[in-house]
Amino acid sequence: MKTPEDLLLADAPTLRAEQSVYASIVERLVRLALGAIVVSFPAYVLGWLTPQWPLERLPLWWGLSAQRVAELAPPSGWPGPEVFVRPDLLSLAGIAALASAPALGLLGLIRRYQRRGDYMYLLICLSLVALLVVAAVAVPQRGH
């Protein structure tokens, strides 16, 4: 007689190799990103590390226009290795990694599809990555 677990496993779909590759890439990125966010939040709130945007000054900036905040803000741009010692920037890096995980997972499939000659899947992956990049770039430009 079959157990309930056997019946459930019999109906479970099998994963294709591409699904496993995509899932493992996304899982690693999500774990890394969530780790960065979980570590950086208490470091920021409790003041363990010096943030680029001091927590006690944030309420002063909330009522200002975006242009005025940009004038008063610390220099912008990619801080390089400084991101690892600035908890507010590390949390933003974690959020960026979360947002980019699906696109990077798709990019991880491209070489596999190319070797196999599955050019339609390759085109679909590239199209989806392009769509995600266009959507990410277009969002900040919308203005309020």
N, C-alpha and C positions, 0 to 999 in steps of 0.2 A: 504494500500500500504506500502511496506517495504522501509525503508530508506537505503541509501548506507551503513551506519554503521551496520544495521541489516544484510545486505548481507555479509559484511566482517566478522562479528562475526559468522555467520552461517558456513562459510568455514574454520574458524580458528580451528586448531587442539587443542584437549584438552591435558593438561599436566598430565602425570602420577605423582603419589606421589613422586616417586624416582627422577623424573626430577626436581620437586619443591625443594626437599631436597638438591640435588646437586647444583642447581642454587642458593639457599639461602646461602649455605656454601661458594661457590665461590664468590658470591656478597659481603658478609661480609669481606672476606679476601682481596678482591681487594680494597674495600673502605678503609680498615685499611692500606693496603700497600700504596695506592696512597696518603692517608693522611700523612703517615710518609715521603714519598718522597717530597710532596708539602711543608711540614713544614721544613724538613731538608735542602732543597736546598737553600732557602734564608738565613737560619741560617749559612750555610757553606760559601756561597759567601760573605755575608755581615759581617761575623766575629762575630755574636752574641754569639756563643759558640766556645770553643777551639776545633779544630778538631785534630784527631790523625795524619792526613796527612795535614800539613799546605798548604794552597792554593798557597802562594807565592813561595813555594819550589818545587812545581810540575814540572815546566819547567826544573829545574836542573836534575830531575830524568828521564825525557823522553829519553835522549840520552844514558842512562846507560843500561847495560845488566840486565836481570832479576836477575841474581846471585848477582850482585853488589847492586841492589836496595834492595834485601832481606838482605844483610849485613848491609846496612845503615838504613833500615826501623825500626820503633818502634817494640817492641815485638808483635808477632802475637798470634793468638788464640782467643777464644771466650772471650770478655771482660766482660760478665755478664751485670749487671745493668748499666755499663759505656756506653753501646750502646745508652742509652736514652739521654745522655748529650754530645755525640760526633756526630755532625751532619753528618760527612762523614760515620760513621758506621751506623747511623740510616737510611741513604739513602740506604746503602747496605742491611740492614735488610728489608727495604721495597721492594727492588728488589727480595730478597730471598723469601719473602712472596708472591709476585706476581708469581714467578716461581713455588712455591709449591702449589698454590691454586688448580689446577686441581687434583693433587694427594690427597690432603686433602679432597677435595670434594668426590672423589671416596672412600676414607677410611670412610667417613661419611655414605656411603651406605651399607657397609659390614654387620653391625649388623642387619639392616633391612632385607637384603637378607637372612641372617642366620636364623633369626626368622621365616621367611616365608618358608624356605626350598628351596630357589632358589639357589642351589649350583653352577649351571652353571654361573649365573650372578655374584655370589660371586667369582668364579674362574677368570672370566673375569676382575673384578675390581682389584683383587690382582695381576693379570698378568700385567695389565696396570700400576699399581703403581710400580711394580718391574721394568718394562721397563723404566719408567720415572726416577727412582732412578739410574738404571744402566747408562742411558744416561747422567744424571747429574754428576755422578762420573767419567765417562769415558772422558768427554769433557776436564777437566783440565789436564789430563794425556797425551794428544795428542802431546804436544810439538810443537815448531815452527822451 
